[in-house]
């Protein structure tokens, strides 16, 4: 089952290009806050805020190692998000089927009109 | 190609359960702002704000018909969003492959130790 709170947190977390790039970077292996911040020319505080949002969505786990905070990918696999989007796409296509049936009906009515 | 701005708008738009339910409702056919607001006991102004966010993401189209604003599903099919999530899931699985290879290596090393 898809839980609304999980979807809210997960979709919000990936609704930012910096956070999406952080996930891609962590896909290559763990990284410190400093390593994550560097390519964005971002402060550690700024990156820590993004990482917090990703942690709230279970997309990232971080831990203090000495004076460094090390981040890695978390347990969230975006399966609920994927399920919701698939559901929406089927809904969208059915809407098109409905419209198509409607236009076929209109065309049929036109055809009849032309024959008469 | 996946465009960052599109993904930002689309993921933000679906990061709210009211907006997701509005999309599902519109999958059944067009509805006025009033009809959309009613099940949430929400003001027209509140619902208009949600619809604006959905319109900015091309998920909804609305038009004035007399004194009513009628909404229907827009052209956005969430294909970029789906593509990004699929990409992330492959990334996440590869990370697991990497970890598995690592643990196999550790086990191998242990095995050798036990044999010796």
Contacts between the chains, C-beta under 8 A, distances in Angstrom:
chain1	res1	chain2	res2	distance
A	4	B	17	4.2
A	4	B	20	7.8
A	7	B	14	7.7
A	7	B	15	7.5
A	7	B	17	7.2
A	7	B	20	7.2
A	8	B	15	5.6
A	8	B	16	6.5
A	8	B	17	6.3
A	11	B	11	5.0
A	11	B	12	7.5
A	11	B	14	5.2
A	11	B	15	3.6
A	12	B	11	7.5
A	12	B	12	7.2
A	12	B	15	4.2
A	14	B	7	7.7
A	14	B	11	5.2
A	14	B	84	7.4
A	14	B	85	7.9
A	14	B	88	7.9
A	15	B	7	7.5
A	15	B	8	5.6
A	15	B	11	3.6
A	15	B	12	4.2
A	15	B	15	5.7
A	16	B	8	6.5
A	17	B	4	4.2
A	17	B	7	7.2
A	17	B	8	6.3
A	20	B	4	7.8
A	20	B	7	7.1
A	20	B	84	7.0
A	23	B	88	6.3
A	23	B	91	7.5
A	24	B	88	7.8
A	24	B	91	6.6
A	27	B	88	7.7
A	27	B	91	3.7
A	27	B	92	7.0
A	27	B	94	7.0
A	27	B	95	5.6
A	29	B	98	7.6
A	73	B	92	6.2
A	73	B	95	5.6
A	77	B	89	6.1
A	77	B	92	5.6
A	78	B	85	5.0
A	78	B	88	5.8
A	78	B	89	6.1
A	78	B	92	7.9
A	79	B	89	7.9
A	81	B	85	5.7
A	82	B	82	7.3
A	82	B	85	5.1
A	82	B	86	7.5
A	82	B	89	7.0
A	84	B	14	7.3
A	84	B	20	7.0
A	85	B	14	7.9
A	85	B	78	5.0
A	85	B	81	5.7
A	85	B	82	5.1
A	85	B	85	6.7
A	86	B	82	7.5
A	88	B	14	7.8
A	88	B	23	6.3
A	88	B	24	7.8
A	88	B	27	7.8
A	88	B	78	5.8
A	89	B	77	6.1
A	89	B	78	6.2
A	89	B	79	7.9
A	89	B	82	7.1
A	91	B	23	7.5
A	91	B	24	6.6
A	91	B	27	3.7
A	92	B	27	7.0
A	92	B	73	6.2
A	92	B	77	5.6
A	92	B	78	7.9
A	94	B	27	7.0
A	95	B	27	5.6
A	95	B	73	5.6
A	98	B	29	7.6
